[in-house]
Amino acid sequence: MKRSIVALGASLAFALGACQPTNQQLEDLAKQQDEILAKLTSLEANQKKLLASAAPAARRKPPKEDYNKVYEIDIAGSPFLGKPDAPVVIVEWSDFQCPYCARATPPLKEVQKKYGDDKVKLVFKHFPLSFHKGAKPAAIASLAAADQGKFWEFHDVLFKNQRALDASKMNGYAAEAGLDVEQFKQDMTANQTKYAKAVDADFRQGQSVGVRGTPTLYIGGKRVANRTVQGMSKMIDTLLKEQAAGS
């Protein structure tokens, strides 16, 4: 860029020479060129500083996960499948607009079905990511569905339509999930703030136990590394054996 400025200055000087410039004009031109070069030098120096300060952050890795740590997770009031007193609790932090969450749903339900309601309880927590604009409105709407005892039906409809989660679609999804649509509308109006606070509370709780993305699962308070049916089954079997040995 500096060479371009110098070349431009030379071209202007040549053009002015053809017009017989005065000495003052030549001095002004040289001064302007020096000022431009000084600004470019300053910009380059600032750019180098910014790159240098950003480099460590770019190289910094997320903290290593401790998959043996047991977290205390408050699940009161959260939607769940299974019996309330099931000995194994799976907690899922999820985002309705996250494609990986949609893929995680079938294995989770398969595991819950495999062990049955008596042994496994599947708990849902909200973790709407900021770059998924439809995720939080969908999470809020799901709580209105939960008030009608239809959270999981609405959950399935949302994941099936996760590319179209704009607010104008929610009444239609409520109907598809078998909700009383008029009651759904009333609850969405009357309880919007309450639902939003509940979603935010889930998000903060997730952050407090190390959730940084979705889906993130915990079985018996331990973070799940392998989200396949086989991986989760291994954790559940181990937990059930430990509980049996301790009883």
C-alpha positions as CSV (number, residue, x, y, z in Angstrom):
1,M,0.0,0.0,0.0
2,K,2.9,2.3,0.8
3,R,4.3,1.8,-2.7
4,S,0.9,2.7,-4.2
5,I,0.8,6.0,-2.2
6,V,4.3,6.8,-3.3
7,A,3.5,6.0,-6.9
8,L,0.3,8.1,-6.6
9,G,2.4,11.0,-5.3
10,A,4.9,10.7,-8.1
11,S,2.1,10.6,-10.7
12,L,0.6,13.7,-9.2
13,A,4.0,15.4,-9.1
14,F,4.5,14.5,-12.8
15,A,1.1,15.9,-13.7
16,L,1.7,19.1,-11.7
17,G,5.1,19.4,-13.4
18,A,3.3,19.5,-16.7
19,C,1.2,22.4,-15.4
20,Q,4.2,24.3,-14.0
21,P,3.5,23.9,-10.2
22,T,4.8,26.4,-7.8
23,N,7.4,25.5,-5.2
24,Q,4.8,25.9,-2.5
25,Q,2.5,23.3,-4.2
26,L,5.4,20.8,-4.4
27,E,6.1,21.3,-0.7
28,D,2.5,20.8,0.2
29,L,2.3,17.7,-1.8
30,A,5.4,16.2,-0.2
31,K,4.0,17.1,3.3
32,Q,0.7,15.4,2.5
33,Q,2.5,12.3,1.3
34,D,4.6,12.1,4.5
35,E,1.5,12.4,6.6
36,I,-0.2,9.6,4.7
37,L,2.8,7.3,5.1
38,A,3.0,8.1,8.8
39,K,-0.7,7.1,9.3
40,L,-0.1,3.9,7.4
41,T,2.9,3.1,9.6
42,S,0.8,3.7,12.7
43,L,-2.1,1.5,11.4
44,E,0.3,-1.3,10.6
45,A,1.8,-1.1,14.1
46,N,-1.7,-1.2,15.7
47,Q,-2.6,-4.2,13.5
48,K,0.5,-6.1,14.7
49,K,-0.4,-5.4,18.3
50,L,-4.0,-6.6,17.8
51,L,-2.8,-9.8,16.1
52,A,-0.2,-10.4,18.9
53,S,-2.8,-10.0,21.6
54,A,-5.4,-12.2,19.8
55,A,-2.9,-15.1,19.2
56,P,-2.9,-16.5,22.8
57,A,-6.7,-16.5,22.9
58,A,-6.8,-18.3,19.6
59,R,-4.4,-20.9,20.8
60,R,-6.1,-21.4,24.2
61,K,-7.9,-24.7,24.5
62,P,-11.1,-25.2,26.5
63,P,-10.5,-26.8,29.9
64,K,-10.2,-30.6,29.9
65,E,-13.4,-32.3,30.9
66,D,-13.5,-34.3,34.1
67,Y,-15.9,-37.2,33.3
68,N,-15.6,-38.6,36.8
69,K,-16.8,-35.5,38.5
70,V,-20.3,-35.8,39.9
71,Y,-22.3,-32.6,39.7
72,E,-25.3,-31.7,41.9
73,I,-28.0,-30.8,39.4
74,D,-31.3,-29.4,40.6
75,I,-34.0,-30.8,38.4
76,A,-37.1,-29.5,40.3
77,G,-39.7,-28.3,37.9
78,S,-38.0,-29.5,34.7
79,P,-39.9,-31.6,32.2
80,F,-39.1,-35.3,32.4
81,L,-39.9,-38.8,31.1
82,G,-40.0,-41.7,33.5
83,K,-41.0,-42.1,37.1
84,P,-40.1,-39.3,39.5
85,D,-38.2,-41.7,41.8
86,A,-36.3,-43.6,39.0
87,P,-32.8,-44.4,40.3
88,V,-31.0,-43.2,37.2
89,V,-31.4,-39.6,36.1
90,I,-30.3,-38.4,32.7
91,V,-30.2,-34.6,32.3
92,E,-30.0,-33.1,28.8
93,W,-29.2,-29.5,28.1
94,S,-30.5,-28.9,24.6
95,D,-31.4,-26.3,22.0
96,F,-34.4,-26.8,19.7
97,Q,-32.6,-25.3,16.8
98,C,-29.4,-27.3,17.2
99,P,-29.2,-30.1,14.6
100,Y,-26.9,-32.2,16.9
101,C,-29.6,-32.1,19.6
102,A,-32.2,-33.4,17.1
103,R,-29.8,-36.3,16.3
104,A,-29.3,-37.0,20.1
105,T,-33.1,-37.3,20.7
106,P,-33.6,-40.8,19.2
107,P,-30.8,-42.5,21.2
108,L,-31.9,-40.8,24.4
109,K,-35.5,-42.0,24.0
110,E,-34.2,-45.5,23.0
111,V,-32.2,-45.7,26.2
112,Q,-35.1,-44.5,28.3
113,K,-37.3,-47.1,26.7
114,K,-34.7,-49.8,27.0
115,Y,-34.4,-49.4,30.8
116,G,-38.0,-48.4,31.4
117,D,-39.7,-45.7,33.4
118,D,-38.9,-47.5,36.7
119,K,-35.1,-47.3,36.2
120,V,-34.4,-44.2,34.1
121,K,-35.8,-40.6,34.2
122,L,-34.9,-38.3,31.3
123,V,-34.9,-34.6,32.2
124,F,-34.8,-31.8,29.7
125,K,-33.0,-28.5,30.4
126,H,-32.9,-25.5,28.0
127,F,-29.7,-24.1,26.6
128,P,-30.7,-21.9,23.7
129,L,-27.5,-20.7,21.9
130,S,-27.4,-17.0,21.0
131,F,-26.7,-17.6,17.3
132,H,-29.9,-19.7,17.0
133,K,-32.5,-16.9,16.9
134,G,-35.5,-19.3,17.0
135,A,-34.2,-21.4,19.9
136,K,-35.3,-19.2,22.9
137,P,-38.8,-18.4,21.6
138,A,-39.2,-22.1,21.0
139,A,-38.0,-22.9,24.5
140,I,-40.5,-20.4,25.9
141,A,-43.3,-21.9,23.9
142,S,-42.4,-25.4,25.1
143,L,-43.1,-24.4,28.6
144,A,-46.6,-23.3,27.7
145,A,-47.0,-26.8,26.2
146,A,-45.6,-28.2,29.5
147,D,-48.4,-26.4,31.4
148,Q,-50.8,-28.5,29.4
149,G,-48.9,-31.7,30.0
150,K,-47.7,-31.8,26.4
151,F,-44.1,-30.9,26.6
152,W,-42.7,-34.0,24.9
153,E,-45.3,-33.9,22.1
154,F,-44.4,-30.3,21.4
155,H,-40.7,-31.1,21.8
156,D,-40.9,-33.6,19.0
157,V,-42.8,-31.2,16.7
158,L,-40.2,-28.5,17.3
159,F,-37.3,-30.8,16.5
160,K,-39.1,-32.0,13.4
161,N,-39.5,-28.4,12.3
162,Q,-36.3,-26.9,13.7
163,R,-35.5,-25.0,10.5
164,A,-38.8,-23.0,10.9
165,L,-39.0,-21.9,14.5
166,D,-40.3,-18.4,14.0
167,A,-42.9,-17.2,16.4
168,S,-45.7,-17.2,13.8
169,K,-45.4,-21.0,13.5
170,M,-45.9,-21.8,17.2
171,N,-49.7,-21.9,17.2
172,G,-49.7,-24.3,14.3
173,Y,-47.1,-26.5,16.1
174,A,-49.3,-26.4,19.2
175,A,-52.2,-27.7,17.3
176,E,-50.0,-30.4,15.7
177,A,-48.9,-31.5,19.2
178,G,-52.5,-31.8,20.4
179,L,-52.6,-28.7,22.6
180,D,-55.6,-26.5,23.3
181,V,-54.5,-23.7,21.0
182,E,-56.6,-21.0,22.7
183,Q,-55.2,-21.9,26.1
184,F,-51.7,-22.0,24.6
185,K,-52.2,-18.4,23.2
186,Q,-53.4,-17.2,26.6
187,D,-50.5,-18.8,28.5
188,M,-48.0,-17.4,26.0
189,T,-49.4,-13.9,26.6
190,A,-49.9,-14.1,30.4
191,N,-46.7,-16.1,31.3
192,Q,-44.2,-14.9,28.8
193,T,-41.9,-13.4,31.4
194,K,-42.2,-16.4,33.7
195,Y,-41.3,-18.8,31.0
196,A,-38.4,-16.6,29.8
197,K,-37.0,-16.5,33.4
198,A,-37.2,-20.3,33.6
199,V,-35.3,-20.7,30.3
200,D,-32.6,-18.3,31.5
201,A,-32.3,-20.2,34.8
202,D,-31.7,-23.4,32.9
203,F,-29.0,-21.7,30.9
204,R,-27.2,-20.3,33.9
205,Q,-27.4,-23.6,35.7
206,G,-25.9,-25.3,32.6
207,Q,-23.0,-22.8,32.6
208,S,-22.5,-23.5,36.3
209,V,-21.9,-27.2,35.6
210,G,-19.7,-26.7,32.6
211,V,-22.2,-26.7,29.7
212,R,-20.7,-24.8,26.8
213,G,-22.6,-26.2,23.8
214,T,-25.4,-28.5,23.0
215,P,-26.3,-31.2,23.5
216,T,-24.6,-31.8,26.8
217,L,-25.7,-34.8,28.9
218,Y,-25.2,-36.0,32.5
219,I,-26.0,-39.4,33.8
220,G,-26.0,-39.7,37.6
221,G,-24.4,-36.3,37.7
222,K,-21.5,-37.3,35.5
223,R,-20.9,-35.7,32.1
224,V,-21.5,-38.1,29.2
225,A,-18.6,-38.5,26.8
226,N,-20.2,-41.1,24.5
227,R,-23.7,-40.2,23.6
228,T,-24.5,-43.5,21.7
229,V,-27.0,-46.0,23.1
230,Q,-24.0,-48.2,23.9
231,G,-22.1,-45.5,25.7
232,M,-25.0,-44.3,27.8
233,S,-26.0,-47.9,28.6
234,K,-22.5,-48.6,29.9
235,M,-22.8,-45.6,32.3
236,I,-26.3,-46.7,33.4
237,D,-25.3,-50.3,34.0
238,T,-22.3,-49.1,36.1
239,L,-24.5,-46.8,38.1
240,L,-27.1,-49.4,38.8
241,K,-24.5,-51.9,39.9
242,E,-23.0,-49.3,42.3
243,Q,-26.4,-48.5,43.7
244,A,-27.2,-52.2,44.2
245,A,-23.9,-52.8,45.9
246,G,-24.5,-49.8,48.2
247,S,-28.0,-50.8,49.2
